[in-house]
Amino acid sequence: MNDQQLLERITLNPKVMVGKPVVRGTRLTVEYILNLLAHGATTSEILGEYEGLTPEDIQACILFATKSLRDTDFMPLTMETA
């Protein structure tokens, strides 16, 4: 599956979840899926919890976040000292 096909799985609609990007046909936000992954949930666990979600949907969330952050600069949350 190419990038365009994956990204078509993510939609934005101001009437759904206040316009946050969601997995098409759900009310699951990209942010929510990424947060589950960040806190240790496996793809299998997420798929088991949310019927109808596919591995490609999770891939699409990661790809969407990657592309969204591509041109973003961040300041570190903490300053390292020597």
mmCIF file of the N, C-alpha and C atoms, coordinates in Angstrom:
data_MODEL
# 
_entry.id   MODEL 
# 
loop_
_atom_site.group_PDB 
_atom_site.id 
_atom_site.type_symbol 
_atom_site.label_atom_id 
_atom_site.label_alt_id 
_atom_site.label_comp_id 
_atom_site.label_asym_id 
_atom_site.label_entity_id 
_atom_site.label_seq_id 
_atom_site.pdbx_PDB_ins_code 
_atom_site.Cartn_x 
_atom_site.Cartn_y 
_atom_site.Cartn_z 
_atom_site.occupancy 
_atom_site.B_iso_or_equiv 
_atom_site.pdbx_formal_charge 
_atom_site.auth_seq_id 
_atom_site.auth_comp_id 
_atom_site.auth_asym_id 
_atom_site.auth_atom_id 
_atom_site.pdbx_PDB_model_num 
ATOM 1   N N  . MET A 1 1  ? 0.856   -1.172 0.000  1.00 0.00 ? 1  MET A N  1 
ATOM 2   C CA . MET A 1 1  ? 0.000   0.000  0.000  1.00 0.00 ? 1  MET A CA 1 
ATOM 3   C C  . MET A 1 1  ? 0.904   1.238  0.000  1.00 0.00 ? 1  MET A C  1 
ATOM 4   N N  . ASN A 1 2  ? 0.634   2.161  -0.905 1.00 0.00 ? 2  ASN A N  1 
ATOM 5   C CA . ASN A 1 2  ? 1.479   3.358  -0.988 1.00 0.00 ? 2  ASN A CA 1 
ATOM 6   C C  . ASN A 1 2  ? 1.000   4.441  -0.016 1.00 0.00 ? 2  ASN A C  1 
ATOM 7   N N  . ASP A 1 3  ? 1.812   5.503  0.096  1.00 0.00 ? 3  ASP A N  1 
ATOM 8   C CA . ASP A 1 3  ? 1.498   6.576  1.041  1.00 0.00 ? 3  ASP A CA 1 
ATOM 9   C C  . ASP A 1 3  ? 0.121   7.174  0.802  1.00 0.00 ? 3  ASP A C  1 
ATOM 10  N N  . GLN A 1 4  ? -0.208  7.437  -0.456 1.00 0.00 ? 4  GLN A N  1 
ATOM 11  C CA . GLN A 1 4  ? -1.501  8.059  -0.759 1.00 0.00 ? 4  GLN A CA 1 
ATOM 12  C C  . GLN A 1 4  ? -2.659  7.174  -0.315 1.00 0.00 ? 4  GLN A C  1 
ATOM 13  N N  . GLN A 1 5  ? -2.560  5.880  -0.563 1.00 0.00 ? 5  GLN A N  1 
ATOM 14  C CA . GLN A 1 5  ? -3.624  4.954  -0.146 1.00 0.00 ? 5  GLN A CA 1 
ATOM 15  C C  . GLN A 1 5  ? -3.760  4.932  1.370  1.00 0.00 ? 5  GLN A C  1 
ATOM 16  N N  . LEU A 1 6  ? -2.633  4.950  2.070  1.00 0.00 ? 6  LEU A N  1 
ATOM 17  C CA . LEU A 1 6  ? -2.693  4.973  3.534  1.00 0.00 ? 6  LEU A CA 1 
ATOM 18  C C  . LEU A 1 6  ? -3.314  6.275  4.030  1.00 0.00 ? 6  LEU A C  1 
ATOM 19  N N  . LEU A 1 7  ? -2.884  7.393  3.474  1.00 0.00 ? 7  LEU A N  1 
ATOM 20  C CA . LEU A 1 7  ? -3.381  8.687  3.947  1.00 0.00 ? 7  LEU A CA 1 
ATOM 21  C C  . LEU A 1 7  ? -4.864  8.885  3.652  1.00 0.00 ? 7  LEU A C  1 
ATOM 22  N N  . GLU A 1 8  ? -5.397  8.193  2.666  1.00 0.00 ? 8  GLU A N  1 
ATOM 23  C CA . GLU A 1 8  ? -6.838  8.271  2.391  1.00 0.00 ? 8  GLU A CA 1 
ATOM 24  C C  . GLU A 1 8  ? -7.662  7.651  3.510  1.00 0.00 ? 8  GLU A C  1 
ATOM 25  N N  . ARG A 1 9  ? -7.029  6.916  4.396  1.00 0.00 ? 9  ARG A N  1 
ATOM 26  C CA . ARG A 1 9  ? -7.708  6.315  5.541  1.00 0.00 ? 9  ARG A CA 1 
ATOM 27  C C  . ARG A 1 9  ? -7.921  7.324  6.674  1.00 0.00 ? 9  ARG A C  1 
ATOM 28  N N  . ILE A 1 10 ? -7.267  8.479  6.568  1.00 0.00 ? 10 ILE A N  1 
ATOM 29  C CA . ILE A 1 10 ? -7.384  9.521  7.592  1.00 0.00 ? 10 ILE A CA 1 
ATOM 30  C C  . ILE A 1 10 ? -8.238  10.656 7.038  1.00 0.00 ? 10 ILE A C  1 
ATOM 31  N N  . THR A 1 11 ? -9.218  11.082 7.819  1.00 0.00 ? 11 THR A N  1 
ATOM 32  C CA . THR A 1 11 ? -10.106 12.158 7.373  1.00 0.00 ? 11 THR A CA 1 
ATOM 33  C C  . THR A 1 11 ? -10.155 13.273 8.410  1.00 0.00 ? 11 THR A C  1 
ATOM 34  N N  . LEU A 1 12 ? -10.520 14.451 7.927  1.00 0.00 ? 12 LEU A N  1 
ATOM 35  C CA . LEU A 1 12 ? -10.740 15.602 8.802  1.00 0.00 ? 12 LEU A CA 1 
ATOM 36  C C  . LEU A 1 12 ? -12.108 16.167 8.469  1.00 0.00 ? 12 LEU A C  1 
ATOM 37  N N  . ASN A 1 13 ? -12.929 16.298 9.486  1.00 0.00 ? 13 ASN A N  1 
ATOM 38  C CA . ASN A 1 13 ? -14.268 16.834 9.302  1.00 0.00 ? 13 ASN A CA 1 
ATOM 39  C C  . ASN A 1 13 ? -14.590 17.666 10.541 1.00 0.00 ? 13 ASN A C  1 
ATOM 40  N N  . PRO A 1 14 ? -14.886 18.942 10.371 1.00 0.00 ? 14 PRO A N  1 
ATOM 41  C CA . PRO A 1 14 ? -15.154 19.785 11.536 1.00 0.00 ? 14 PRO A CA 1 
ATOM 42  C C  . PRO A 1 14 ? -16.314 19.285 12.401 1.00 0.00 ? 14 PRO A C  1 
ATOM 43  N N  . LYS A 1 15 ? -17.159 18.433 11.844 1.00 0.00 ? 15 LYS A N  1 
ATOM 44  C CA . LYS A 1 15 ? -18.300 17.913 12.601 1.00 0.00 ? 15 LYS A CA 1 
ATOM 45  C C  . LYS A 1 15 ? -17.978 16.615 13.342 1.00 0.00 ? 15 LYS A C  1 
ATOM 46  N N  . VAL A 1 16 ? -16.770 16.085 13.137 1.00 0.00 ? 16 VAL A N  1 
ATOM 47  C CA . VAL A 1 16 ? -16.372 14.838 13.800 1.00 0.00 ? 16 VAL A CA 1 
ATOM 48  C C  . VAL A 1 16 ? -15.147 15.114 14.663 1.00 0.00 ? 16 VAL A C  1 
ATOM 49  N N  . MET A 1 17 ? -15.265 14.874 15.954 1.00 0.00 ? 17 MET A N  1 
ATOM 50  C CA . MET A 1 17 ? -14.177 15.047 16.911 1.00 0.00 ? 17 MET A CA 1 
ATOM 51  C C  . MET A 1 17 ? -13.510 16.427 16.779 1.00 0.00 ? 17 MET A C  1 
ATOM 52  N N  . VAL A 1 18 ? -14.338 17.443 16.625 1.00 0.00 ? 18 VAL A N  1 
ATOM 53  C CA . VAL A 1 18 ? -13.902 18.838 16.557 1.00 0.00 ? 18 VAL A CA 1 
ATOM 54  C C  . VAL A 1 18 ? -12.861 19.062 15.460 1.00 0.00 ? 18 VAL A C  1 
ATOM 55  N N  . GLY A 1 19 ? -12.952 18.286 14.386 1.00 0.00 ? 19 GLY A N  1 
ATOM 56  C CA . GLY A 1 19 ? -12.070 18.481 13.249 1.00 0.00 ? 19 GLY A CA 1 
ATOM 57  C C  . GLY A 1 19 ? -10.705 17.831 13.356 1.00 0.00 ? 19 GLY A C  1 
ATOM 58  N N  . LYS A 1 20 ? -10.484 17.063 14.422 1.00 0.00 ? 20 LYS A N  1 
ATOM 59  C CA . LYS A 1 20 ? -9.203  16.365 14.545 1.00 0.00 ? 20 LYS A CA 1 
ATOM 60  C C  . LYS A 1 20 ? -9.135  15.267 13.488 1.00 0.00 ? 20 LYS A C  1 
ATOM 61  N N  . PRO A 1 21 ? -7.932  14.908 13.047 1.00 0.00 ? 21 PRO A N  1 
ATOM 62  C CA . PRO A 1 21 ? -7.817  13.818 12.083 1.00 0.00 ? 21 PRO A CA 1 
ATOM 63  C C  . PRO A 1 21 ? -8.227  12.487 12.728 1.00 0.00 ? 21 PRO A C  1 
ATOM 64  N N  . VAL A 1 22 ? -9.098  11.750 12.034 1.00 0.00 ? 22 VAL A N  1 
ATOM 65  C CA . VAL A 1 22 ? -9.594  10.469 12.545 1.00 0.00 ? 22 VAL A CA 1 
ATOM 66  C C  . VAL A 1 22 ? -9.420  9.384  11.488 1.00 0.00 ? 22 VAL A C  1 
ATOM 67  N N  . VAL A 1 23 ? -9.451  8.146  11.947 1.00 0.00 ? 23 VAL A N  1 
ATOM 68  C CA . VAL A 1 23 ? -9.459  7.013  11.031 1.00 0.00 ? 23 VAL A CA 1 
ATOM 69  C C  . VAL A 1 23 ? -10.823 7.000  10.353 1.00 0.00 ? 23 VAL A C  1 
ATOM 70  N N  . ARG A 1 24 ? -10.832 6.953  9.027  1.00 0.00 ? 24 ARG A N  1 
ATOM 71  C CA . ARG A 1 24 ? -12.070 6.993  8.240  1.00 0.00 ? 24 ARG A CA 1 
ATOM 72  C C  . ARG A 1 24 ? -13.099 6.010  8.790  1.00 0.00 ? 24 ARG A C  1 
ATOM 73  N N  . GLY A 1 25 ? -14.318 6.496  8.945  1.00 0.00 ? 25 GLY A N  1 
ATOM 74  C CA . GLY A 1 25 ? -15.421 5.655  9.385  1.00 0.00 ? 25 GLY A CA 1 
ATOM 75  C C  . GLY A 1 25 ? -15.463 5.395  10.881 1.00 0.00 ? 25 GLY A C  1 
ATOM 76  N N  . THR A 1 26 ? -14.585 6.081  11.638 1.00 0.00 ? 26 THR A N  1 
ATOM 77  C CA . THR A 1 26 ? -14.570 5.901  13.092 1.00 0.00 ? 26 THR A CA 1 
ATOM 78  C C  . THR A 1 26 ? -14.542 7.270  13.762 1.00 0.00 ? 26 THR A C  1 
ATOM 79  N N  . ARG A 1 27 ? -14.550 7.237  15.070 1.00 0.00 ? 27 ARG A N  1 
ATOM 80  C CA . ARG A 1 27 ? -14.333 8.444  15.856 1.00 0.00 ? 27 ARG A CA 1 
ATOM 81  C C  . ARG A 1 27 ? -13.003 8.309  16.613 1.00 0.00 ? 27 ARG A C  1 
ATOM 82  N N  . LEU A 1 28 ? -12.127 7.455  16.099 1.00 0.00 ? 28 LEU A N  1 
ATOM 83  C CA . LEU A 1 28 ? -10.811 7.252  16.699 1.00 0.00 ? 28 LEU A CA 1 
ATOM 84  C C  . LEU A 1 28 ? -9.835  8.249  16.084 1.00 0.00 ? 28 LEU A C  1 
ATOM 85  N N  . THR A 1 29 ? -9.310  9.146  16.908 1.00 0.00 ? 29 THR A N  1 
ATOM 86  C CA . THR A 1 29 ? -8.385  10.146 16.395 1.00 0.00 ? 29 THR A CA 1 
ATOM 87  C C  . THR A 1 29 ? -6.993  9.553  16.209 1.00 0.00 ? 29 THR A C  1 
ATOM 88  N N  . VAL A 1 30 ? -6.258  10.155 15.295 1.00 0.00 ? 30 VAL A N  1 
ATOM 89  C CA . VAL A 1 30 ? -4.864  9.780  15.092 1.00 0.00 ? 30 VAL A CA 1 
ATOM 90  C C  . VAL A 1 30 ? -4.114  9.941  16.413 1.00 0.00 ? 30 VAL A C  1 
ATOM 91  N N  . GLU A 1 31 ? -4.370  11.017 17.090 1.00 0.00 ? 31 GLU A N  1 
ATOM 92  C CA . GLU A 1 31 ? -3.729  11.296 18.378 1.00 0.00 ? 31 GLU A CA 1 
ATOM 93  C C  . GLU A 1 31 ? -3.980  10.162 19.374 1.00 0.00 ? 31 GLU A C  1 
ATOM 94  N N  . TYR A 1 32 ? -5.209  9.683  19.431 1.00 0.00 ? 32 TYR A N  1 
ATOM 95  C CA . TYR A 1 32 ? -5.559  8.615  20.369 1.00 0.00 ? 32 TYR A CA 1 
ATOM 96  C C  . TYR A 1 32 ? -4.806  7.319  20.044 1.00 0.00 ? 32 TYR A C  1 
ATOM 97  N N  . ILE A 1 33 ? -4.772  6.956  18.776 1.00 0.00 ? 33 ILE A N  1 
ATOM 98  C CA . ILE A 1 33 ? -4.075  5.732  18.366 1.00 0.00 ? 33 ILE A CA 1 
ATOM 99  C C  . ILE A 1 33 ? -2.588  5.845  18.675 1.00 0.00 ? 33 ILE A C  1 
ATOM 100 N N  . LEU A 1 34 ? -1.984  6.992  18.363 1.00 0.00 ? 34 LEU A N  1 
ATOM 101 C CA . LEU A 1 34 ? -0.564  7.186  18.645 1.00 0.00 ? 34 LEU A CA 1 
ATOM 102 C C  . LEU A 1 34 ? -0.285  7.153  20.141 1.00 0.00 ? 34 LEU A C  1 
ATOM 103 N N  . ASN A 1 35 ? -1.184  7.698  20.926 1.00 0.00 ? 35 ASN A N  1 
ATOM 104 C CA . ASN A 1 35 ? -1.021  7.677  22.375 1.00 0.00 ? 35 ASN A CA 1 
ATOM 105 C C  . ASN A 1 35 ? -1.058  6.244  22.900 1.00 0.00 ? 35 ASN A C  1 
ATOM 106 N N  . LEU A 1 36 ? -1.961  5.425  22.361 1.00 0.00 ? 36 LEU A N  1 
ATOM 107 C CA . LEU A 1 36 ? -1.997  4.014  22.763 1.00 0.00 ? 36 LEU A CA 1 
ATOM 108 C C  . LEU A 1 36 ? -0.663  3.340  22.461 1.00 0.00 ? 36 LEU A C  1 
ATOM 109 N N  . LEU A 1 37 ? -0.139  3.557  21.272 1.00 0.00 ? 37 LEU A N  1 
ATOM 110 C CA . LEU A 1 37 ? 1.143   2.972  20.883 1.00 0.00 ? 37 LEU A CA 1 
ATOM 111 C C  . LEU A 1 37 ? 2.278   3.481  21.777 1.00 0.00 ? 37 LEU A C  1 
ATOM 112 N N  . ALA A 1 38 ? 2.273   4.777  22.058 1.00 0.00 ? 38 ALA A N  1 
ATOM 113 C CA . ALA A 1 38 ? 3.323   5.379  22.878 1.00 0.00 ? 38 ALA A CA 1 
ATOM 114 C C  . ALA A 1 38 ? 3.339   4.827  24.289 1.00 0.00 ? 38 ALA A C  1 
ATOM 115 N N  . HIS A 1 39 ? 2.180   4.385  24.757 1.00 0.00 ? 39 HIS A N  1 
ATOM 116 C CA . HIS A 1 39 ? 2.086   3.849  26.115 1.00 0.00 ? 39 HIS A CA 1 
ATOM 117 C C  . HIS A 1 39 ? 2.166   2.326  26.151 1.00 0.00 ? 39 HIS A C  1 
ATOM 118 N N  . GLY A 1 40 ? 2.641   1.744  25.044 1.00 0.00 ? 40 GLY A N  1 
ATOM 119 C CA . GLY A 1 40 ? 2.958   0.319  25.068 1.00 0.00 ? 40 GLY A CA 1 
ATOM 120 C C  . GLY A 1 40 ? 1.928   -0.628 24.497 1.00 0.00 ? 40 GLY A C  1 
ATOM 121 N N  . ALA A 1 41 ? 0.802   -0.125 24.049 1.00 0.00 ? 41 ALA A N  1 
ATOM 122 C CA . ALA A 1 41 ? -0.190  -1.011 23.439 1.00 0.00 ? 41 ALA A CA 1 
ATOM 123 C C  . ALA A 1 41 ? 0.372   -1.539 22.127 1.00 0.00 ? 41 ALA A C  1 
ATOM 124 N N  . THR A 1 42 ? 0.150   -2.813 21.877 1.00 0.00 ? 42 THR A N  1 
ATOM 125 C CA . THR A 1 42 ? 0.601   -3.393 20.612 1.00 0.00 ? 42 THR A CA 1 
ATOM 126 C C  . THR A 1 42 ? -0.493  -3.223 19.562 1.00 0.00 ? 42 THR A C  1 
ATOM 127 N N  . THR A 1 43 ? -0.085  -3.364 18.320 1.00 0.00 ? 43 THR A N  1 
ATOM 128 C CA . THR A 1 43 ? -1.061  -3.309 17.237 1.00 0.00 ? 43 THR A CA 1 
ATOM 129 C C  . THR A 1 43 ? -2.142  -4.353 17.457 1.00 0.00 ? 43 THR A C  1 
ATOM 130 N N  . SER A 1 44 ? -1.747  -5.546 17.865 1.00 0.00 ? 44 SER A N  1 
ATOM 131 C CA . SER A 1 44 ? -2.718  -6.623 18.104 1.00 0.00 ? 44 SER A CA 1 
ATOM 132 C C  . SER A 1 44 ? -3.716  -6.253 19.192 1.00 0.00 ? 44 SER A C  1 
ATOM 133 N N  . GLU A 1 45 ? -3.226  -5.632 20.255 1.00 0.00 ? 45 GLU A N  1 
ATOM 134 C CA . GLU A 1 45 ? -4.124  -5.222 21.344 1.00 0.00 ? 45 GLU A CA 1 
ATOM 135 C C  . GLU A 1 45 ? -5.115  -4.170 20.864 1.00 0.00 ? 45 GLU A C  1 
ATOM 136 N N  . ILE A 1 46 ? -4.624  -3.210 20.102 1.00 0.00 ? 46 ILE A N  1 
ATOM 137 C CA . ILE A 1 46 ? -5.506  -2.150 19.600 1.00 0.00 ? 46 ILE A CA 1 
ATOM 138 C C  . ILE A 1 46 ? -6.550  -2.739 18.655 1.00 0.00 ? 46 ILE A C  1 
ATOM 139 N N  . LEU A 1 47 ? -6.121  -3.610 17.757 1.00 0.00 ? 47 LEU A N  1 
ATOM 140 C CA . LEU A 1 47 ? -7.053  -4.230 16.813 1.00 0.00 ? 47 LEU A CA 1 
ATOM 141 C C  . LEU A 1 47 ? -8.089  -5.081 17.538 1.00 0.00 ? 47 LEU A C  1 
ATOM 142 N N  . GLY A 1 48 ? -7.674  -5.733 18.615 1.00 0.00 ? 48 GLY A N  1 
ATOM 143 C CA . GLY A 1 48 ? -8.601  -6.551 19.402 1.00 0.00 ? 48 GLY A CA 1 
ATOM 144 C C  . GLY A 1 48 ? -9.641  -5.720 20.130 1.00 0.00 ? 48 GLY A C  1 
ATOM 145 N N  . GLU A 1 49 ? -9.271  -4.505 20.466 1.00 0.00 ? 49 GLU A N  1 
ATOM 146 C CA . GLU A 1 49 ? -10.167 -3.625 21.218 1.00 0.00 ? 49 GLU A CA 1 
ATOM 147 C C  . GLU A 1 49 ? -11.148 -2.873 20.325 1.00 0.00 ? 49 GLU A C  1 
ATOM 148 N N  . TYR A 1 50 ? -10.746 -2.580 19.097 1.00 0.00 ? 50 TYR A N  1 
ATOM 149 C CA . TYR A 1 50 ? -11.562 -1.751 18.212 1.00 0.00 ? 50 TYR A CA 1 
ATOM 150 C C  . TYR A 1 50 ? -11.912 -2.506 16.943 1.00 0.00 ? 50 TYR A C  1 
ATOM 151 N N  . GLU A 1 51 ? -13.070 -3.117 16.961 1.00 0.00 ? 51 GLU A N  1 
ATOM 152 C CA . GLU A 1 51 ? -13.557 -3.905 15.823 1.00 0.00 ? 51 GLU A CA 1 
ATOM 153 C C  . GLU A 1 51 ? -13.630 -3.024 14.570 1.00 0.00 ? 51 GLU A C  1 
ATOM 154 N N  . GLY A 1 52 ? -13.171 -3.559 13.475 1.00 0.00 ? 52 GLY A N  1 
ATOM 155 C CA . GLY A 1 52 ? -13.216 -2.827 12.214 1.00 0.00 ? 52 GLY A CA 1 
ATOM 156 C C  . GLY A 1 52 ? -11.932 -2.081 11.906 1.00 0.00 ? 52 GLY A C  1 
ATOM 157 N N  . LEU A 1 53 ? -11.112 -1.825 12.925 1.00 0.00 ? 53 LEU A N  1 
ATOM 158 C CA . LEU A 1 53 ? -9.823  -1.177 12.697 1.00 0.00 ? 53 LEU A CA 1 
ATOM 159 C C  . LEU A 1 53 ? -8.877  -2.199 12.071 1.00 0.00 ? 53 LEU A C  1 
ATOM 160 N N  . THR A 1 54 ? -8.024  -1.745 11.167 1.00 0.00 ? 54 THR A N  1 
ATOM 161 C CA . THR A 1 54 ? -7.101  -2.651 10.483 1.00 0.00 ? 54 THR A CA 1 
ATOM 162 C C  . THR A 1 54 ? -5.658  -2.247 10.758 1.00 0.00 ? 54 THR A C  1 
ATOM 163 N N  . PRO A 1 55 ? -4.719  -3.159 10.508 1.00 0.00 ? 55 PRO A N  1 
ATOM 164 C CA . PRO A 1 55 ? -3.308  -2.780 10.661 1.00 0.00 ? 55 PRO A CA 1 
ATOM 165 C C  . PRO A 1 55 ? -2.937  -1.586 9.778  1.00 0.00 ? 55 PRO A C  1 
ATOM 166 N N  . GLU A 1 56 ? -3.540  -1.505 8.600  1.00 0.00 ? 56 GLU A N  1 
ATOM 167 C CA . GLU A 1 56 ? -3.277  -0.380 7.703  1.00 0.00 ? 56 GLU A CA 1 
ATOM 168 C C  . GLU A 1 56 ? -3.764  0.939  8.294  1.00 0.00 ? 56 GLU A C  1 
ATOM 169 N N  . ASP A 1 57 ? -4.841  0.899  9.060  1.00 0.00 ? 57 ASP A N  1 
ATOM 170 C CA . ASP A 1 57 ? -5.324  2.118  9.721  1.00 0.00 ? 57 ASP A CA 1 
ATOM 171 C C  . ASP A 1 57 ? -4.283  2.634  10.710 1.00 0.00 ? 57 ASP A C  1 
ATOM 172 N N  . ILE A 1 58 ? -3.665  1.721  11.429 1.00 0.00 ? 58 ILE A N  1 
ATOM 173 C CA . ILE A 1 58 ? -2.636  2.115  12.400 1.00 0.00 ? 58 ILE A CA 1 
ATOM 174 C C  . ILE A 1 58 ? -1.405  2.644  11.660 1.00 0.00 ? 58 ILE A C  1 
ATOM 175 N N  . GLN A 1 59 ? -1.025  1.981  10.585 1.00 0.00 ? 59 GLN A N  1 
ATOM 176 C CA . GLN A 1 59 ? 0.076   2.481  9.754  1.00 0.00 ? 59 GLN A CA 1 
ATOM 177 C C  . GLN A 1 59 ? -0.235  3.880  9.249  1.00 0.00 ? 59 GLN A C  1 
ATOM 178 N N  . ALA A 1 60 ? -1.473  4.098  8.843  1.00 0.00 ? 60 ALA A N  1 
ATOM 179 C CA . ALA A 1 60 ? -1.888  5.402  8.328  1.00 0.00 ? 60 ALA A CA 1 
ATOM 180 C C  . ALA A 1 60 ? -1.741  6.483  9.392  1.00 0.00 ? 60 ALA A C  1 
ATOM 181 N N  . CYS A 1 61 ? -2.056  6.163  10.636 1.00 0.00 ? 61 CYS A N  1 
ATOM 182 C CA . CYS A 1 61 ? -1.900  7.129  11.728 1.00 0.00 ? 61 CYS A CA 1 
ATOM 183 C C  . CYS A 1 61 ? -0.436  7.524  11.892 1.00 0.00 ? 61 CYS A C  1 
ATOM 184 N N  . ILE A 1 62 ? 0.448   6.541  11.848 1.00 0.00 ? 62 ILE A N  1 
ATOM 185 C CA . ILE A 1 62 ? 1.878   6.819  11.991 1.00 0.00 ? 62 ILE A CA 1 
ATOM 186 C C  . ILE A 1 62 ? 2.377   7.652  10.816 1.00 0.00 ? 62 ILE A C  1 
ATOM 187 N N  . LEU A 1 63 ? 1.970   7.295  9.622  1.00 0.00 ? 63 LEU A N  1 
ATOM 188 C CA . LEU A 1 63 ? 2.382   8.032  8.436  1.00 0.00 ? 63 LEU A CA 1 
ATOM 189 C C  . LEU A 1 63 ? 1.856   9.467  8.475  1.00 0.00 ? 63 LEU A C  1 
ATOM 190 N N  . PHE A 1 64 ? 0.599   9.635  8.858  1.00 0.00 ? 64 PHE A N  1 
ATOM 191 C CA . PHE A 1 64 ? 0.010   10.971 8.951  1.00 0.00 ? 64 PHE A CA 1 
ATOM 192 C C  . PHE A 1 64 ? 0.819   11.839 9.916  1.00 0.00 ? 64 PHE A C  1 
ATOM 193 N N  . ALA A 1 65 ? 1.148   11.291 11.074 1.00 0.00 ? 65 ALA A N  1 
ATOM 194 C CA . ALA A 1 65 ? 1.917   12.048 12.062 1.00 0.00 ? 65 ALA A CA 1 
ATOM 195 C C  . ALA A 1 65 ? 3.307   12.380 11.524 1.00 0.00 ? 65 ALA A C  1 
ATOM 196 N N  . THR A 1 66 ? 3.927   11.435 10.856 1.00 0.00 ? 66 THR A N  1 
ATOM 197 C CA . THR A 1 66 ? 5.261   11.658 10.284 1.00 0.00 ? 66 THR A CA 1 
ATOM 198 C C  . THR A 1 66 ? 5.232   12.799 9.276  1.00 0.00 ? 66 THR A C  1 
ATOM 199 N N  . LYS A 1 67 ? 4.273   12.758 8.387  1.00 0.00 ? 67 LYS A N  1 
ATOM 200 C CA . LYS A 1 67 ? 4.176   13.807 7.364  1.00 0.00 ? 67 LYS A CA 1 
ATOM 201 C C  . LYS A 1 67 ? 3.789   15.154 7.983  1.00 0.00 ? 67 LYS A C  1 
ATOM 202 N N  . SER A 1 68 ? 2.973   15.132 9.023  1.00 0.00 ? 68 SER A N  1 
ATOM 203 C CA . SER A 1 68 ? 2.568   16.371 9.683  1.00 0.00 ? 68 SER A CA 1 
ATOM 204 C C  . SER A 1 68 ? 3.739   17.049 10.381 1.00 0.00 ? 68 SER A C  1 
ATOM 205 N N  . LEU A 1 69 ? 4.686   16.253 10.850 1.00 0.00 ? 69 LEU A N  1 
ATOM 206 C CA . LEU A 1 69 ? 5.820   16.790 11.597 1.00 0.00 ? 69 LEU A CA 1 
ATOM 207 C C  . LEU A 1 69 ? 7.040   17.082 10.732 1.00 0.00 ? 69 LEU A C  1 
ATOM 208 N N  . ARG A 1 70 ? 6.972   16.720 9.478  1.00 0.00 ? 70 ARG A N  1 
ATOM 209 C CA . ARG A 1 70 ? 8.137   16.820 8.594  1.00 0.00 ? 70 ARG A CA 1 
ATOM 210 C C  . ARG A 1 70 ? 8.806   18.183 8.632  1.00 0.00 ? 70 ARG A C  1 
ATOM 211 N N  . ASP A 1 71 ? 8.067   19.255 8.543  1.00 0.00 ? 71 ASP A N  1 
ATOM 212 C CA . ASP A 1 71 ? 8.647   20.591 8.476  1.00 0.00 ? 71 ASP A CA 1 
ATOM 213 C C  . ASP A 1 71 ? 8.487   21.379 9.773  1.00 0.00 ? 71 ASP A C  1 
ATOM 214 N N  . THR A 1 72 ? 8.314   20.679 10.860 1.00 0.00 ? 72 THR A N  1 
ATOM 215 C CA . THR A 1 72 ? 8.108   21.327 12.147 1.00 0.00 ? 72 THR A CA 1 
ATOM 216 C C  . THR A 1 72 ? 9.403   21.326 12.950 1.00 0.00 ? 72 THR A C  1 
ATOM 217 N N  . ASP A 1 73 ? 9.721   22.450 13.534 1.00 0.00 ? 73 ASP A N  1 
ATOM 218 C CA . ASP A 1 73 ? 10.881  22.544 14.422 1.00 0.00 ? 73 ASP A CA 1 
ATOM 219 C C  . ASP A 1 73 ? 10.392  22.488 15.862 1.00 0.00 ? 73 ASP A C  1 
ATOM 220 N N  . PHE A 1 74 ? 11.141  21.784 16.685 1.00 0.00 ? 74 PHE A N  1 
ATOM 221 C CA . PHE A 1 74 ? 10.786  21.665 18.095 1.00 0.00 ? 74 PHE A CA 1 
ATOM 222 C C  . PHE A 1 74 ? 11.916  22.164 18.968 1.00 0.00 ? 74 PHE A C  1 
ATOM 223 N N  . MET A 1 75 ? 11.530  22.705 20.091 1.00 0.00 ? 75 MET A N  1 
ATOM 224 C CA . MET A 1 75 ? 12.510  23.038 21.108 1.00 0.00 ? 75 MET A CA 1 
ATOM 225 C C  . MET A 1 75 ? 12.479  21.884 22.093 1.00 0.00 ? 75 MET A C  1 
ATOM 226 N N  . PRO A 1 76 ? 13.627  21.507 22.652 1.00 0.00 ? 76 PRO A N  1 
ATOM 227 C CA . PRO A 1 76 ? 13.633  20.399 23.604 1.00 0.00 ? 76 PRO A CA 1 
ATOM 228 C C  . PRO A 1 76 ? 12.819  20.756 24.849 1.00 0.00 ? 76 PRO A C  1 
ATOM 229 N N  . LEU A 1 77 ? 12.209  19.742 25.433 1.00 0.00 ? 77 LEU A N  1 
ATOM 230 C CA . LEU A 1 77 ? 11.427  19.959 26.643 1.00 0.00 ? 77 LEU A CA 1 
ATOM 231 C C  . LEU A 1 77 ? 12.332  20.214 27.849 1.00 0.00 ? 77 LEU A C  1 
ATOM 232 N N  . THR A 1 78 ? 13.525  19.638 27.822 1.00 0.00 ? 78 THR A N  1 
ATOM 233 C CA . THR A 1 78 ? 14.483  19.870 28.885 1.00 0.00 ? 78 THR A CA 1 
ATOM 234 C C  . THR A 1 78 ? 15.828  20.212 28.262 1.00 0.00 ? 78 THR A C  1 
ATOM 235 N N  . MET A 1 79 ? 16.576  20.996 28.952 1.00 0.00 ? 79 MET A N  1 
ATOM 236 C CA . MET A 1 79 ? 17.880  21.400 28.469 1.00 0.00 ? 79 MET A CA 1 
ATOM 237 C C  . MET A 1 79 ? 18.924  20.473 29.071 1.00 0.00 ? 79 MET A C  1 
ATOM 238 N N  . GLU A 1 80 ? 19.739  19.881 28.222 1.00 0.00 ? 80 GLU A N  1 
ATOM 239 C CA . GLU A 1 80 ? 20.803  19.016 28.711 1.00 0.00 ? 80 GLU A CA 1 
ATOM 240 C C  . GLU A 1 80 ? 21.959  19.886 29.183 1.00 0.00 ? 80 GLU A C  1 
ATOM 241 N N  . THR A 1 81 ? 22.581  19.447 30.278 1.00 0.00 ? 81 THR A N  1 
ATOM 242 C CA . THR A 1 81 ? 23.765  20.145 30.759 1.00 0.00 ? 81 THR A CA 1 
ATOM 243 C C  . THR A 1 81 ? 24.970  19.245 30.586 1.00 0.00 ? 81 THR A C  1 
ATOM 244 N N  . ALA A 1 82 ? 26.079  19.827 30.357 1.00 0.00 ? 82 ALA A N  1 
ATOM 245 C CA . ALA A 1 82 ? 27.303  19.060 30.094 1.00 0.00 ? 82 ALA A CA 1 
ATOM 246 C C  . ALA A 1 82 ? 27.859  18.382 31.304 1.00 0.00 ? 82 ALA A C  1 
# 
